[in-house]
Amino acid sequence: MRVQTIPTIEEMTPSQRVELMEELWKAMSRRPEEIESPDWHRDVLKERERALAKGEIGFIDWEDAKAEIRRRTIDRAK
């Protein structure tokens, strides 16, 4: 029998934390129906649907969105 000690999150290296998150995500993704969204998710979606219907917001092209995210990320890193 093999006994394994798992460090606390505070003791983990950043790469170990990422690996842990990836494993948790894989496990959760196997049964998405078991994951219940919090009520505030529904509230945010309803508000966005309302704003979209009133023309207060709209959609943008995915390539444009990625470019904007990259621009903001690079600007923040400077």
C-alpha positions in Angstrom: 0.0 0.0 0.0 1.2 3.5 -0.9 0.5 6.4 1.4 0.6 9.8 -0.2 0.6 13.1 1.7 -1.1 16.0 -0.1 0.2 19.5 0.8 -2.1 22.3 1.7 -2.9 24.8 -1.0 -0.6 27.3 0.7 2.3 24.8 0.5 1.7 24.0 -3.2 3.8 25.5 -5.9 2.0 27.6 -8.5 2.3 24.7 -11.0 0.8 22.2 -8.5 -2.1 24.6 -7.9 -2.8 24.8 -11.7 -2.6 21.0 -11.9 -5.1 20.7 -9.0 -7.5 23.1 -10.7 -7.2 21.2 -14.0 -8.0 17.9 -12.3 -10.9 19.4 -10.4 -12.3 20.9 -13.7 -12.0 17.5 -15.4 -13.8 15.8 -12.6 -16.6 18.4 -12.6 -16.9 18.4 -16.4 -17.7 14.7 -16.5 -21.1 15.4 -14.9 -22.1 19.0 -15.7 -25.7 18.3 -14.7 -24.5 17.9 -11.1 -23.1 21.5 -11.1 -25.8 24.0 -10.0 -25.3 27.6 -11.1 -25.8 30.2 -8.4 -28.8 32.4 -8.5 -26.7 35.5 -9.4 -25.8 33.8 -12.7 -29.5 33.7 -13.7 -29.9 37.3 -12.6 -26.9 38.5 -14.7 -28.2 36.6 -17.8 -31.7 38.1 -17.3 -30.2 41.6 -17.1 -28.1 41.1 -20.2 -31.1 39.7 -22.1 -33.1 42.8 -21.1 -30.3 45.2 -22.1 -29.9 43.4 -25.5 -33.6 43.6 -26.2 -33.6 47.3 -25.5 -30.5 47.8 -27.7 -28.4 49.0 -24.8 -25.7 46.3 -25.6 -24.9 44.2 -28.6 -22.6 41.5 -29.8 -19.1 41.9 -31.3 -17.1 39.6 -33.5 -15.1 37.0 -31.5 -11.9 38.0 -33.2 -12.5 41.6 -32.2 -13.3 40.5 -28.7 -10.0 38.5 -28.4 -8.0 41.4 -29.8 -9.6 43.8 -27.2 -8.8 41.3 -24.4 -5.2 41.1 -25.5 -4.9 44.8 -25.8 -6.3 45.3 -22.2 -4.1 42.6 -20.9 -0.9 44.0 -22.5 -1.8 47.5 -21.4 -2.3 46.3 -17.8 1.0 44.5 -17.8 3.0 47.7 -18.7 
